Each structure stands twice: as C-alpha cells, then as structure tokens.
Amino acid sequence: MKATAVQSSTLAAIGYDEALGILQLEFRSLAGYRYFEVPGAVYEALSAAPSKGRYFNQVIRGQFRHARIPKTVAVPVTRGEG
C-alpha cells in the first residue's frame, strides 16, 4: 500500500487499501499504525479534513481495531495534495 504525504502537524502520511479496508497512518513522531475495517468514507473524509489530527482524534482514535507497524516495515510515500 502506498502512503501519500499530507499537510498536518500530527500526521505525515496516509494510505488506504480499499479491498481490505485498511487505513495506514504515519505520524510525525514516525510511529506507524494500521487501522482495520475502516470504511472508505472515513478515509475520504480524513483526506479532505482541514485538520487531519482533529479528525483522527474525533473519528478514528479508539474506534477501530489497530496494530502498530514495526519500524522495519518501509512504506513508500508519494507526494500528494491534502
């Protein structure tokens, strides 16, 4: 899954696998997480949110099963808008 760099003081990059419903977030702290069974609408809303950190805290945090991504797993990041 490719992640796209985002403009945010909290998040560095976001990615989404529509077929599996997995949302991948890389935080500015360099911690990475995968969130499972996330609807596509949540990813789209996060991508469009003016404050991605606020959206994460209000809608995603604590609502979806998640797992930390080991630092040894490299995630390609593409530059994108948002």
C-alpha positions in Angstrom: 0.0 0.0 0.0 1.3 3.4 -0.9 1.0 6.3 1.5 0.6 9.9 0.5 2.3 12.7 2.3 -0.2 15.1 3.9 0.0 18.6 5.3 -0.7 18.2 9.0 1.1 18.9 12.3 0.0 15.4 13.5 0.2 13.1 10.5 3.0 12.7 8.0 1.3 10.3 5.5 -1.9 8.3 5.0 -2.7 5.3 2.9 -5.8 3.1 2.3 -6.3 -0.3 0.9 -9.9 -0.3 -0.3 -10.2 -4.0 -0.9 -9.1 -4.8 2.7 -10.5 -1.7 4.4 -7.1 -1.0 6.0 -6.2 2.6 6.8 -2.5 3.2 7.3 -1.3 6.3 9.2 2.3 7.6 9.7 2.5 10.1 12.4 5.0 13.0 12.6 6.6 11.1 15.6 7.4 8.4 12.9 5.1 5.9 14.6 3.0 4.0 12.0 -0.3 2.2 12.6 -2.8 0.2 10.5 -6.5 0.5 11.3 -8.8 -2.3 10.2 -12.3 -2.4 8.8 -12.3 1.3 8.1 -14.9 2.4 5.6 -13.7 4.2 2.5 -15.8 7.2 3.5 -13.7 7.6 6.7 -10.5 7.7 4.6 -12.0 10.2 2.1 -13.2 12.4 5.0 -9.7 12.2 6.6 -8.0 13.1 3.3 -10.3 16.1 2.9 -10.3 17.3 6.5 -8.8 20.7 7.1 -7.4 19.4 10.4 -6.4 15.8 9.9 -5.2 15.5 13.6 -8.6 16.7 14.9 -10.5 14.3 12.5 -8.3 11.4 13.6 -8.9 12.2 17.3 -12.7 12.6 16.9 -13.5 9.9 14.4 -10.7 7.2 14.2 -8.9 7.0 17.5 -10.4 4.3 19.7 -13.0 3.3 17.1 -11.2 0.8 15.0 -9.0 -2.3 15.8 -5.4 -1.3 15.0 -1.8 -2.5 15.1 1.5 -0.7 15.3 3.6 -1.1 12.2 7.2 -2.2 13.1 9.8 0.4 12.2 11.5 -2.2 9.9 8.5 -2.1 7.5 9.2 0.6 4.9 6.2 2.3 3.5 6.7 4.2 0.2 5.4 7.8 0.5 4.3 9.7 -2.5 3.8 13.5 -2.5 0.2 14.4 -2.8 -2.2 17.2 -2.1 -4.1 17.4 1.2 
